[in-house]
Amino acid sequence: MPIERQRAESQIVTTAQQHILEQQEMHFPDAGGTFSWLLSGITLATRMVQAKIRQAGLLDVLGSAGETNVQGETQQKLDVYANQALLQCLSLRDSVAVLVSEENEEPVTFDRAVQTGKYVIFFDPLDGSSNIDVNVSVGTIFSIFRGPAKLEGDIKSAVLQPGSKQVAAGYVVYGSSTILVYTAGRGVFGFTLDPAVGTYVLSHDNLRMPQQGNMYSVNEAQAHTFPEVYQKYLCRLRTGALGREYSSRYVGSLVADFHRTILKGGVFIYPPTKGYPNGKLRLLYEANPLAFIAEQAGGLATDGQRPITEIQPHEIHQRTPLVVGSRVEVEDFLHCLRNGTA
């Protein structure tokens, strides 16, 4: 047998489930495996979604479903499928007490004892779904909290917690390969789906965002509607004020743009605009999980007034501005804000 083949076959492959269990045993030796079982529901749902996406164009899964969601946005057929997959897979986990989705106006609750239903999960089932028709990367985003001691009265108010209380967060990007990135508060890890065996395999161990990048990501077509300080900050990036030349990279799919940012560094910006004076991205199932991941990878995330994870939400579909990325770029943005000028 050739030496190269022997080496390849002798390599130890770490699956997502193995890694989660190892981390649990290392940091929470008394845990009973409940959390890893919960995460297996998410990975199963995302494997179902990616299988359907791979068949787009062959099956009748492209285009609009003919309905609008609670956000007033047109639902795509794959939005509906991804939402149903996550709801179904997670509803079978006894540890889940509440599910909150971008696609559902109200939280989905389960009549479970407090000691059993421990977790609240927020998710965007298919971020950037309008890009599927043109074969652009899309993704799933999720955020996990411990549930309140009692789920009584107004469930929406009961589950509203700042992002600093997240137990775990992650996303899956469906692109040239399918990659799961997650954190449970002790580093960020990436797993690539191996289609040959149908499981996620560790491919990015202890991801760290570069301290400074050379790319910024923003919808520059709307720059004329941005607050003045954002426009001046973009001018700093374009003119080399941070000591290097920057390139503009914008996919228009949040997961894809963030995934590039965490790997390559730089900054992603979604400011308030005239059309969305409070920002367009949703705090609980878009900004919070990505901010948590960015912070765990050495980056920063802000709404322009405070760290994203310090915001106390007041409703489940709350929107927020978002500036997230490498420490150098985000700190320079905050400096611009404090001084009121670039």
NORVENPE-V630986 format. One record per residue. N is the residue number from 1. PHI is phi as a letter, one per 30 degrees, with the letter a starting at -180 (999 if undefined). D_CENTER is the distance of its C-alpha to the mean C-alpha in Angstrom with 2 decimals. Layout:
n | phi | d_center
N | PHI | D_CENTER
N | PHI | D_CENTER
//
This chain:
n | phi | d_center
1 | 999 | 43.39
2 | e | 42.06
3 | e | 40.60
4 | d | 37.32
5 | d | 36.87
6 | e | 37.81
7 | d | 35.21
8 | d | 32.46
9 | d | 33.49
10 | d | 33.78
11 | d | 30.24
12 | d | 28.30
13 | c | 25.06
14 | c | 22.45
15 | d | 20.32
16 | e | 17.03
17 | d | 19.19
18 | d | 21.80
19 | d | 19.55
20 | d | 18.05
21 | d | 21.69
22 | d | 22.98
23 | d | 20.63
24 | d | 21.58
25 | d | 25.25
26 | d | 25.10
27 | c | 23.55
28 | b | 24.34
29 | d | 27.52
30 | c | 28.52
31 | d | 25.44
32 | c | 26.40
33 | j | 23.53
34 | d | 22.02
35 | d | 18.52
36 | d | 18.59
37 | d | 19.95
38 | d | 17.11
39 | d | 14.50
40 | d | 16.92
41 | d | 16.47
42 | d | 12.79
43 | d | 13.85
44 | d | 16.85
45 | d | 15.19
46 | d | 12.96
47 | d | 16.25
48 | d | 17.96
49 | d | 15.63
50 | d | 15.97
51 | d | 19.69
52 | d | 20.02
53 | d | 18.30
54 | d | 20.73
55 | c | 23.51
56 | e | 22.65
57 | j | 25.93
58 | c | 27.95
59 | c | 27.15
60 | d | 27.01
61 | b | 23.23
62 | c | 22.89
63 | j | 23.39
64 | d | 23.32
65 | d | 23.79
66 | i | 26.11
67 | b | 24.35
68 | c | 22.20
69 | c | 19.50
70 | d | 19.58
71 | d | 18.10
72 | i | 21.13
73 | c | 19.25
74 | d | 20.86
75 | d | 19.37
76 | d | 19.33
77 | e | 20.83
78 | d | 17.79
79 | e | 15.77
80 | d | 18.46
81 | d | 18.54
82 | d | 14.86
83 | d | 15.12
84 | d | 18.40
85 | d | 17.30
86 | d | 14.66
87 | d | 17.22
88 | d | 19.95
89 | d | 18.56
90 | d | 17.29
91 | d | 20.44
92 | d | 22.50
93 | c | 21.14
94 | d | 23.61
95 | d | 21.38
96 | d | 19.18
97 | c | 20.79
98 | b | 18.56
99 | c | 15.82
100 | b | 14.31
101 | c | 12.98
102 | e | 12.66
103 | d | 15.64
104 | c | 17.86
105 | d | 19.76
106 | c | 20.56
107 | d | 19.00
108 | c | 20.14
109 | c | 22.28
110 | b | 24.30
111 | d | 27.69
112 | b | 27.22
113 | d | 28.84
114 | e | 26.99
115 | d | 27.61
116 | c | 26.06
117 | d | 23.16
118 | c | 21.37
119 | b | 17.71
120 | c | 15.75
121 | b | 12.46
122 | c | 10.34
123 | a | 8.35
124 | c | 8.05
125 | d | 10.12
126 | a | 10.40
127 | d | 8.86
128 | i | 11.77
129 | d | 14.21
130 | d | 17.17
131 | d | 16.89
132 | d | 17.78
133 | e | 21.42
134 | c | 21.63
135 | i | 19.86
136 | c | 16.90
137 | e | 13.63
138 | b | 11.09
139 | a | 8.04
140 | b | 6.66
141 | b | 3.69
142 | b | 5.80
143 | b | 7.65
144 | b | 11.26
145 | b | 14.32
146 | d | 17.97
147 | d | 19.93
148 | d | 22.82
149 | e | 26.29
150 | b | 27.39
151 | c | 25.79
152 | b | 28.58
153 | i | 29.22
154 | d | 26.39
155 | d | 23.36
156 | e | 21.03
157 | d | 22.49
158 | d | 22.55
159 | c | 18.83
160 | d | 17.91
161 | b | 17.01
162 | d | 15.77
163 | d | 12.54
164 | d | 15.03
165 | c | 15.81
166 | d | 12.58
167 | d | 13.86
168 | a | 10.78
169 | a | 7.01
170 | a | 5.16
171 | a | 4.17
172 | b | 7.45
173 | c | 9.03
174 | c | 12.43
175 | b | 14.79
176 | d | 18.06
177 | b | 16.75
178 | c | 13.98
179 | b | 11.85
180 | c | 9.83
181 | b | 8.42
182 | b | 8.60
183 | b | 10.54
184 | c | 13.13
185 | j | 14.47
186 | b | 16.69
187 | j | 15.12
188 | c | 12.29
189 | b | 13.17
190 | c | 12.59
191 | b | 14.35
192 | c | 15.80
193 | d | 17.08
194 | d | 20.86
195 | d | 22.26
196 | d | 25.69
197 | c | 24.96
198 | i | 21.84
199 | b | 19.86
200 | d | 17.06
201 | c | 18.90
202 | e | 18.09
203 | b | 18.03
204 | b | 16.35
205 | d | 17.91
206 | h | 16.97
207 | d | 14.88
208 | b | 16.10
209 | d | 15.23
210 | e | 18.63
211 | d | 20.36
212 | b | 21.02
213 | c | 20.19
214 | b | 22.11
215 | b | 19.68
216 | b | 18.29
217 | b | 16.08
218 | a | 17.17
219 | d | 18.90
220 | d | 22.37
221 | d | 24.18
222 | c | 23.43
223 | e | 24.36
224 | d | 27.63
225 | c | 25.94
226 | d | 24.00
227 | e | 25.61
228 | e | 28.15
229 | d | 26.53
230 | d | 23.46
231 | d | 26.01
232 | d | 27.91
233 | d | 24.97
234 | d | 24.25
235 | d | 27.94
236 | d | 27.73
237 | d | 25.17
238 | d | 27.35
239 | c | 30.56
240 | i | 29.70
241 | d | 30.03
242 | c | 27.57
243 | j | 29.88
244 | a | 28.43
245 | d | 27.92
246 | c | 24.54
247 | c | 23.46
248 | c | 21.36
249 | b | 18.56
250 | b | 16.66
251 | d | 15.35
252 | j | 14.34
253 | c | 11.19
254 | e | 8.20
255 | d | 6.26
256 | d | 9.83
257 | d | 10.77
258 | d | 8.22
259 | d | 9.05
260 | d | 12.61
261 | d | 12.47
262 | d | 11.50
263 | d | 14.21
264 | c | 16.77
265 | i | 16.41
266 | j | 17.16
267 | b | 15.43
268 | c | 13.20
269 | b | 14.94
270 | b | 14.70
271 | d | 17.85
272 | d | 19.83
273 | b | 22.17
274 | d | 25.32
275 | d | 23.65
276 | b | 20.76
277 | d | 22.41
278 | c | 19.72
279 | i | 16.90
280 | c | 15.14
281 | d | 11.43
282 | d | 10.97
283 | d | 10.88
284 | d | 10.09
285 | b | 7.22
286 | b | 5.62
287 | d | 7.44
288 | e | 8.01
289 | d | 5.17
290 | d | 4.69
291 | d | 8.42
292 | d | 9.08
293 | d | 7.98
294 | e | 9.96
295 | d | 12.78
296 | d | 13.11
297 | c | 13.47
298 | j | 16.09
299 | c | 14.55
300 | b | 14.53
301 | b | 12.87
302 | b | 15.24
303 | c | 16.15
304 | j | 19.54
305 | b | 21.24
306 | a | 19.40
307 | e | 16.35
308 | e | 13.35
309 | d | 13.40
310 | c | 17.09
311 | d | 16.99
312 | d | 18.71
313 | d | 17.43
314 | c | 20.31
315 | a | 18.90
316 | d | 16.01
317 | c | 15.25
318 | d | 15.82
319 | c | 14.90
320 | a | 14.63
321 | d | 15.23
322 | b | 12.83
323 | b | 14.12
324 | b | 12.03
325 | l | 13.39
326 | d | 16.43
327 | d | 18.77
328 | d | 21.71
329 | d | 20.20
330 | d | 18.55
331 | d | 21.74
332 | d | 23.84
333 | d | 22.07
334 | d | 22.75
335 | d | 26.28
336 | d | 26.75
337 | d | 25.78
338 | d | 28.15
339 | d | 30.93
340 | i | 30.37
341 | a | 31.01
342 | c | 30.01
//
